[in-house]
Amino acid sequence: MPKVIVRNSTYEYPRLREDVFNILASLDAGRIMKDTRVLIKPNMLAPAHPDSAMTTHPLIVKAVAEYALQKGAAVQVSDSLAMGSFPNLIKDCGFEEALSGMPLKLTELTESRCVKTDWTFGMLELSTDALDAEVIINLPKLKTHSQMALTLAIKNLFGCVVGARKPEWHFRVGENKELFAELLASIYGILTPSINLMDGILAMEGQGPGRSGSPRHLGVLLGSTDALSMDKAVCMMFGLDPGFLMTNRAAARLGLDNDQCDPEPKLEPEIEGPLPDIGDFRIPDTSDLLFGPRFARGFLRRHIASRPVNLKEACKYCNECVKICPAEAIANTGNALAFDYNACIRCYCCIEVCPHAAMVKYDTFLKKALSAFIRHRREKMGNQKSCKTRRSG
């Protein structure tokens, strides 16, 4: 069973470097050697200061790069951006300064090629650099995600889908989040990063993964050779069943769970170190509540389904949301943003890329009431089941 290493840490570099080196030494197992082609894949969502918790902290990237370079590897640090220019991003996020003078390649992922899979999607077009790397070191940022609840190790590999292909995939899978989770799990199954190191020192809760989210200090680093085990460990840290996360369920369905053959990710990974107990981490409600006959779906979409909305007082009408929307459901009328909620596929890319925190996820009164009722019923059923178990024992 793959283990997950958990360490309390800080961004103070001497301590951070020691923690990173110790975790990598435990996981490396001789994979990184002289001339090994190593791709370091951080989360580089958008140009933002490290204190915003939007991207992997540059000092973690620096420590990982130092470790690989000491082994004699040929190191590349790369991601494919959701917005902005790569030169601006590496400057604003601190990557340029942190990696200055190091003999490595710091570049955007731009070239891609198709690979065949045995899973749902058949062919996937992924970064050539990622496919050709001998070792991928996956460096996710622990954040919430308005569409997928959490963006962790498996979700971070979506950055290996190059450029405009990302919104194209969102449009292709539409509102089917489970299908999107299968896409993410398929990418993970193809790339299978050798090492995963998660930045949970300063995490993001609330309406992540962009500027609408809220930074929260957790003070943890997590490391594993298995991205799925790492994502399970994060669920455990938040008091959630591993099957809560759609990408965990999808990976289990595709047979990528090394712990079991069951299609549900029930087994918990082996944990080495103090896993915090954080029961109050604010995670977005991603339930659809689109049930019933097809003719009723229009009513449900208008009155119950969550939707992105614009905060007019914060909006600068920069059109980043208009450009990223795969369904072309947002229009700039000059003094307001107009949403076509019938066309909107609820991917929340607009929230992800907004540089002014002017896009948020809105739950209608009916959605909130129904969600509260469903939670109450589930808790009641859980308590009844617990009582029956105690009586039978």
Secondary structure, DSSP 8 states (H G I E B T S, - for coil): --EEEEEE--S-HHHHHHHHHHHHHHHHTT-S-TT-EEEEEE---SS--GGG-SS--HHHHHHHHHHHHHTT-EEEE----SSS-HHHHHHHTTHHHHTTT-SSEE-----EEEEE-SSTTSEEEEEHHHHH-SEEEEE-EEEEETTTEEE-HHHHGGGGS-TTHHHHHHHHHTT-HHHHHHHHHHHHHHH--SEEEEEEEEEEEES-SSTTEEEEEEEEEEEES-HHHHHHHHHHHTT--GGGSHHHHHHHHTT--TT-SSSS--S--EEES------------------S-GGGHHHHHHHTS-EEEE-TTT-----HHHHH-TT--EEE-SSSEEE-TTT-----HHHHH-TTS-EEEE--HHHHHHHHHHHHHHHHHHHHHHHHHHHH-
